[in-house]
Structure formats: structure tokens, C-alpha cells
Amino acid sequence: MSEPPRLFDRTLHRKRLDRAARGFGQADFLHRRAAQDVAERLEAIMRNFPVAVELSSRGGAFREALSAGPAAERVGFLAEADLSHAMLGGRGGARLVLDEEALPFASESLDLVVSTLGLHWTNDVVGALVQIRLALKPDGLFIGAFLGGATLTELRQSLMDAEAELLGGAGSRVSPFADTADAASLLQRAGFALPVADVDRVTVSYEHPIRLMADLRQMGETSVLAERHPKPMTRALLARASELYVQRFGGPDGRVPATFEIITLTGWAPHESQQKPLRPGSAKMSLAEALGTVEQRLPR
């Protein structure tokens, strides 16, 4: 079996997270939104999860959101895990430094795994999901949020057009994100049962594109493509990209929008008690009988 392509430099990503850790709370609005959404989803699931792990815990927003709601009583032991040791610093509780691409958990050892805005940086998302499924007990739950394909479309287009104009060609300076249409299939390919994918599109208003880029650095969400761009970012290129951003997307007040797309996946480790789709032809009643009408054949 061939290895997946190495799209991201995970070592560089860890360094960017380490650098962002000290001031992460100043730009953690996306992470908090995703963490709050995951916690609210757990509130609707009336069952206990004795052993749980959160991946990509960053500043601890999920534990905070969980503690504020009724689901906290149903989640027993919770370990927070992150690629960056610095992100886990300064708070108590069980903490693990790990790489989502190489999970250390024993088979069928966890009741719940959540992931808050980290899986989009893995080189093999399906491989990471398979590891999560294997770590879950039968009928264990996974809820994971990550950034989708519409994220930063304005910035991506502005940078590419500025580069084409100034350098005569365009390369990728914004990391690619998973296509929304493929989201649910990721869980199916990883062997999860009852897969569900939801999309939350968030538009954030900035006074200038430079402020957006500053927030991305503070989030640890800047590009870490393994294949470096052959031409460095220059002040002239950045200035032109900012001009195009404002011209094309700016509002009457001069502010600019930035799109973030949060895809949330929900899936269960397979168990014999779960509902399964009927085999084709196994229905005991036709649709016409169920609707109380007469089935009529159409003329050929």
C-alpha cells in the first residue's frame, strides 16, 4: 500500500503552534466556536462516556464549554491532547503531547474522541480517522471539526491574482482544505457507522487584510505546505494582494470579509446494536401500499 503524499510539514506546523501559544487567546474565536458546537452536540446524546480524549485541544476551549453544560456529568475522564506542548501549558488536568498522525492509544480503549480544528493539517485524514476508530470501543463516538474548502477564499484569490500580475505566474500560498462534498465519505472510508457531516460557514469582518493575516499567525493557522513556494513573499506582493482584496471584497465602510468554513463530522465505531440499512428488495411493503394508493405502470 502506497504512502499518502506529504502535503504538510508537521514539524513546521508544531513550531508555528508553539509560537502562537502565548497569545492564542487573543485570536481563538474559531476554536471556541467549534468547541462550543461540539459540546452542544454532546448535550443531545444521552449516554455516558467514561474515558474521553480531545485532539487539537489548543487553549482548552472544549473543556471549558463542556464544563458549562449538562454533558459534563456524562463525560468521566477527559485527557486534552495537542501536537504542541506549549499549547497545553498553564492548566491542570490530564494532558498529552501527540501527533494526530500517530495516535498512541490501545485498541478499543476510548469511549469518546473529539477533535477541534486540527485534522485539516494531517497528511492523511482518512488514516487519522481510522486510528481514531480503532481506538474507540464498539459504539464509541467521534465528533471532529476541521476547516473546509471555502475557508479563506478571498485571501487565496487575492494572493494568486497579485502573484500572477507581478510575477507572471501563481502558486499556492494558502493551504488547501477538504472539499465539503467529500466530508461524509471520509468517515465511511475510515469505517465509521452512521456518518453525518454538517457545515458552518462563518464570515469575519476585518479592518484590513493585514489584520486577518495577523490573526492567522496568532491561531497557528498559516500555511505549512511541505513543498515550499519557489518565490518568497515580498512586501510588494503582500501590498498588491491587500489592494486587490479591498477592491474586490471590501464593503462601503472599507472593511473586508474573511470566510471560514467549519465542517463537523459525527460517526460511531461499529457495533451490532446499531441501525443498519435494509438490503435492496428486502422491504415487506411497497411504496404504493405504504401510501394507500394504486401502483400504475408507465407506458413504455
Stockholm file with secondary structure:
# STOCKHOLM 1.0

chainA/1-300         MSEPPRLFDRTLHRKRLDRAARGFGQADFLHRRAAQDVAERLEAIMRNFPVAVELSSRGGAFREALSAGPAAERVGFLAEADLSHAMLGGRGGARLVLDEEALPFASESLDLVVSTLGLHWTNDVVGALVQIRLALKPDGLFIGAFLGGATLTELRQSLMDAEAELLGGAGSRVSPFADTADAASLLQRAGFALPVADVDRVTVSYEHPIRLMADLRQMGETSVLAERHPKPMTRALLARASELYVQRFGGPDGRVPATFEIITLTGWAPHESQQKPLRPGSAKMSLAEALGTVEQRLPR
#=GR chainA/1-300 SS CCCCCCCBCHHHHHHHHHHHGGGGGGSCHHHHHHHHHHHHHHHTSCSCEEEEEEESCTTTHHHHHHHTSGGGGGEEEEEEEESCHHHHTTCCSEEEECCTTSCCCCTTCEEEEEEESCGGGCSCHHHHHHHHHHHEEEEEEEEEEEEBTTTTHHHHHHHHHHHHHHHSSCCCCSCCCBCGGGHHHHHHHTTCEEEEEEEEEEEEEESSHHHHHHHHHHHTCSCCBSSCCSSCCCHHHHHHHHHHHHHHHCCTTSCEEEEEEEEEEEEECCCTTSCCCCCTTCCSSCHHHHHTCCCCCCCC
#=GC SS_cons         CCCCCCCBCHHHHHHHHHHHGGGGGGSCHHHHHHHHHHHHHHHTSCSCEEEEEEESCTTTHHHHHHHTSGGGGGEEEEEEEESCHHHHTTCCSEEEECCTTSCCCCTTCEEEEEEESCGGGCSCHHHHHHHHHHHEEEEEEEEEEEEBTTTTHHHHHHHHHHHHHHHSSCCCCSCCCBCGGGHHHHHHHTTCEEEEEEEEEEEEEESSHHHHHHHHHHHTCSCCBSSCCSSCCCHHHHHHHHHHHHHHHCCTTSCEEEEEEEEEEEEECCCTTSCCCCCTTCCSSCHHHHHTCCCCCCCC
//
